[in-house]
């Protein structure tokens, strides 16, 4: 499992969305189902962990608090135009095209689509090009953070282990309608996860929110403490291990054994851990483990 895991917030149809996404990619499987009681989202909070193309993702039914928008999309590299066309046909069904699938100056075959569950995908043919990661989380900086894609990439590559900038492509003069936009597309790698950033070249304000977040999986309390201190920039957003960084991107700083604590043992143990978890801002691993053990006695 990678240290950084994309996490999707759906209102009620997470399971349907997860099943649909797994049908699109080889090497996909459902890993864990967590049924949680007593959460702020109500009685039907269910968390799913799953693989797509061998990569780890998570999703939950969280109610209507947050809505997915194009600020964070999933870029998919296809081995052929035929593969991209097939993915496009399935994703656009019930959804809508944001940029038509066609030839552009930057790609022979590219399209941007919002699926029927609201998640957006950028599909691009990588025919004849080697790549290591098929699905790439892609962050677009709009509104008050437009023009900060370069700064954010530097921030992430300096903060996280093995950070590396792989490529930067800037907008050409007259190419965009937002004068503050600089980066058309830049690729970087942190924690063995390839990601991209871009400044929004249009006036549309797609604001980062909790509907698409990044889970940072930590082994030790020291890791949690370190990344919490470095990443958190909005005290009002701190709850249940969630925070917002200086650019508004939502992160979940969680222990790697949280899934085990919330999905194994008795219902009494799971509920006891959940009750304590909901009282926390930054997660305390030792306290959750102690509560889980005590509730099982």
TAGI-V351772 format. One record per residue. N is the residue number from 1. RES is the residue in one small letter. D_LAST is the distance of its C-alpha to the last C-alpha in Angstrom with 2 decimals. Layout:
n=N res=RES d_last=D_LAST
n=N res=RES d_last=D_LAST
This chain:
n=1 res=x d_last=31.30
n=2 res=x d_last=33.56
n=3 res=x d_last=32.38
n=4 res=x d_last=33.99
n=5 res=x d_last=33.07
n=6 res=x d_last=35.18
n=7 res=x d_last=33.26
n=8 res=x d_last=34.96
n=9 res=x d_last=34.30
n=10 res=x d_last=35.57
n=11 res=x d_last=35.74
n=12 res=x d_last=34.71
n=13 res=x d_last=36.08
n=14 res=x d_last=33.97
n=15 res=x d_last=33.30
n=16 res=x d_last=37.01
n=17 res=x d_last=37.98
n=18 res=x d_last=35.65
n=19 res=x d_last=37.01
n=20 res=x d_last=40.51
n=21 res=x d_last=40.08
n=22 res=x d_last=38.64
n=23 res=x d_last=41.72
n=24 res=x d_last=43.99
n=25 res=x d_last=42.95
n=26 res=x d_last=42.60
n=27 res=x d_last=39.48
n=28 res=x d_last=37.26
n=29 res=x d_last=33.91
n=30 res=x d_last=30.90
n=31 res=x d_last=27.87
n=32 res=x d_last=24.93
n=33 res=x d_last=24.49
n=34 res=x d_last=21.99
n=35 res=x d_last=21.95
n=36 res=x d_last=21.01
n=37 res=x d_last=20.73
n=38 res=x d_last=21.89
n=39 res=x d_last=24.18
n=40 res=x d_last=27.63
n=41 res=x d_last=29.28
n=42 res=x d_last=28.05
n=43 res=x d_last=26.04
n=44 res=x d_last=27.52
n=45 res=x d_last=26.48
n=46 res=x d_last=26.16
n=47 res=x d_last=26.28
n=48 res=x d_last=28.03
n=49 res=x d_last=28.43
n=50 res=x d_last=31.45
n=51 res=x d_last=34.26
n=52 res=x d_last=37.93
n=53 res=x d_last=40.47
n=54 res=x d_last=37.72
n=55 res=x d_last=36.65
n=56 res=x d_last=33.28
n=57 res=x d_last=33.18
n=58 res=x d_last=30.82
n=59 res=x d_last=31.51
n=60 res=x d_last=29.99
n=61 res=x d_last=31.02
n=62 res=x d_last=31.12
n=63 res=x d_last=33.75
n=64 res=x d_last=37.23
n=65 res=x d_last=36.53
n=66 res=x d_last=38.05
n=67 res=x d_last=40.72
n=68 res=x d_last=41.44
n=69 res=x d_last=44.89
n=70 res=x d_last=46.96
n=71 res=x d_last=46.01
n=72 res=x d_last=43.62
n=73 res=x d_last=44.65
n=74 res=x d_last=43.95
n=75 res=x d_last=46.98
n=76 res=x d_last=47.34
n=77 res=x d_last=49.71
n=78 res=x d_last=51.42
n=79 res=x d_last=53.25
n=80 res=x d_last=56.13
n=81 res=x d_last=57.67
n=82 res=x d_last=56.95
n=83 res=x d_last=53.20
n=84 res=x d_last=53.35
n=85 res=x d_last=55.46
n=86 res=x d_last=53.01
n=87 res=x d_last=50.06
n=88 res=x d_last=52.21
n=89 res=x d_last=53.23
n=90 res=x d_last=49.65
n=91 res=x d_last=48.41
n=92 res=x d_last=51.42
n=93 res=x d_last=51.19
n=94 res=x d_last=49.97
n=95 res=x d_last=49.87
n=96 res=x d_last=52.72
n=97 res=x d_last=54.57
n=98 res=x d_last=54.51
n=99 res=x d_last=56.90
n=100 res=x d_last=58.69
n=101 res=x d_last=58.12
n=102 res=x d_last=61.29
n=103 res=x d_last=63.01
n=104 res=x d_last=62.75
n=105 res=x d_last=64.24
n=106 res=x d_last=60.91
n=107 res=x d_last=60.02
n=108 res=x d_last=61.85
n=109 res=x d_last=59.20
n=110 res=x d_last=56.66
n=111 res=x d_last=55.15
n=112 res=x d_last=52.59
n=113 res=x d_last=50.89
n=114 res=x d_last=48.41
n=115 res=x d_last=46.51
n=116 res=x d_last=45.81
n=117 res=x d_last=42.37
n=118 res=x d_last=43.92
n=119 res=x d_last=42.95
n=120 res=x d_last=46.02
n=121 res=x d_last=47.03
n=122 res=x d_last=49.86
n=123 res=x d_last=51.26
n=124 res=x d_last=53.61
n=125 res=x d_last=55.37
n=126 res=x d_last=54.86
n=127 res=x d_last=57.13
n=128 res=x d_last=58.27
n=129 res=x d_last=56.00
n=130 res=x d_last=53.09
n=131 res=x d_last=49.71
n=132 res=x d_last=46.17
n=133 res=x d_last=44.16
n=134 res=x d_last=45.03
n=135 res=x d_last=43.30
n=136 res=x d_last=43.84
n=137 res=x d_last=42.37
n=138 res=x d_last=45.47
n=139 res=x d_last=45.62
n=140 res=x d_last=48.67
n=141 res=x d_last=49.53
n=142 res=x d_last=51.28
n=143 res=x d_last=52.37
n=144 res=x d_last=51.65
n=145 res=x d_last=50.28
n=146 res=x d_last=53.09
n=147 res=x d_last=54.74
n=148 res=x d_last=51.60
n=149 res=x d_last=50.61
n=150 res=x d_last=52.09
n=151 res=x d_last=50.37
n=152 res=x d_last=46.98
n=153 res=x d_last=47.46
n=154 res=x d_last=48.38
n=155 res=x d_last=45.34
n=156 res=x d_last=42.91
n=157 res=x d_last=44.65
n=158 res=x d_last=44.67
n=159 res=x d_last=41.04
n=160 res=x d_last=39.35
n=161 res=x d_last=39.42
n=162 res=x d_last=42.53
n=163 res=x d_last=44.13
n=164 res=x d_last=47.50
n=165 res=x d_last=50.09
n=166 res=x d_last=51.53
n=167 res=x d_last=54.25
n=168 res=x d_last=55.71
n=169 res=x d_last=58.19
n=170 res=x d_last=59.76
n=171 res=x d_last=61.48
n=172 res=x d_last=65.24
n=173 res=x d_last=67.49
n=174 res=x d_last=67.90
n=175 res=x d_last=65.08
n=176 res=x d_last=62.70
n=177 res=x d_last=62.96
n=178 res=x d_last=60.64
n=179 res=x d_last=62.42
n=180 res=x d_last=59.25
n=181 res=x d_last=57.88
n=182 res=x d_last=58.39
n=183 res=x d_last=56.05
n=184 res=x d_last=56.70
n=185 res=x d_last=54.09
n=186 res=x d_last=52.29
n=187 res=x d_last=49.79
n=188 res=x d_last=47.36
n=189 res=x d_last=44.40
n=190 res=x d_last=41.22
n=191 res=x d_last=38.04
n=192 res=x d_last=39.75
n=193 res=x d_last=40.09
n=194 res=x d_last=43.60
n=195 res=x d_last=44.28
n=196 res=x d_last=47.42
n=197 res=x d_last=48.69
n=198 res=x d_last=51.78
n=199 res=x d_last=53.51
n=200 res=x d_last=54.36
n=201 res=x d_last=58.09
n=202 res=x d_last=58.30
n=203 res=x d_last=57.86
n=204 res=x d_last=54.80
n=205 res=x d_last=51.89
n=206 res=x d_last=48.73
n=207 res=x d_last=46.13
n=208 res=x d_last=42.91
n=209 res=x d_last=39.86
n=210 res=x d_last=36.19
n=211 res=x d_last=37.11
n=212 res=x d_last=37.50
n=213 res=x d_last=35.42
n=214 res=x d_last=34.63
n=215 res=x d_last=31.09
n=216 res=x d_last=31.05
n=217 res=x d_last=28.25
n=218 res=x d_last=27.20
n=219 res=x d_last=25.36
n=220 res=x d_last=25.04
n=221 res=x d_last=24.79
n=222 res=x d_last=28.35
n=223 res=x d_last=29.54
n=224 res=x d_last=28.04
n=225 res=x d_last=29.62
n=226 res=x d_last=32.91
n=227 res=x d_last=33.42
n=228 res=x d_last=32.28
n=229 res=x d_last=34.91
n=230 res=x d_last=37.56
n=231 res=x d_last=37.17
n=232 res=x d_last=36.38
n=233 res=x d_last=39.67
n=234 res=x d_last=38.82
n=235 res=x d_last=36.32
n=236 res=x d_last=36.44
n=237 res=x d_last=35.03
n=238 res=x d_last=31.94
n=239 res=x d_last=28.78
n=240 res=x d_last=25.59
n=241 res=x d_last=26.83
n=242 res=x d_last=30.25
n=243 res=x d_last=33.51
n=244 res=x d_last=37.24
n=245 res=x d_last=39.43
n=246 res=x d_last=42.99
n=247 res=x d_last=44.43
n=248 res=x d_last=42.09
n=249 res=x d_last=40.14
n=250 res=x d_last=36.49
n=251 res=x d_last=33.82
n=252 res=x d_last=30.06
n=253 res=x d_last=28.71
n=254 res=x d_last=25.31
n=255 res=x d_last=23.08
n=256 res=x d_last=23.44
n=257 res=x d_last=19.72
n=258 res=x d_last=19.56
n=259 res=x d_last=20.32
n=260 res=x d_last=17.42
n=261 res=x d_last=14.95
n=262 res=x d_last=16.74
n=263 res=x d_last=17.30
n=264 res=x d_last=14.53
n=265 res=x d_last=11.05
n=266 res=x d_last=10.52
n=267 res=x d_last=12.89
n=268 res=x d_last=10.38
n=269 res=x d_last=9.44
n=270 res=x d_last=13.20
n=271 res=x d_last=14.33
n=272 res=x d_last=12.39
n=273 res=x d_last=13.94
n=274 res=x d_last=17.16
n=275 res=x d_last=17.44
n=276 res=x d_last=17.27
n=277 res=x d_last=19.48
n=278 res=x d_last=22.09
n=279 res=x d_last=22.47
n=280 res=x d_last=23.42
n=281 res=x d_last=26.88
n=282 res=x d_last=26.47
n=283 res=x d_last=23.11
n=284 res=x d_last=20.93
n=285 res=x d_last=19.07
n=286 res=x d_last=17.07
n=287 res=x d_last=15.84
n=288 res=x d_last=14.81
n=289 res=x d_last=12.97
n=290 res=x d_last=11.12
n=291 res=x d_last=10.23
n=292 res=x d_last=9.20
n=293 res=x d_last=6.77
n=294 res=x d_last=5.46
n=295 res=x d_last=5.61
n=296 res=x d_last=3.78
n=297 res=x d_last=0.00
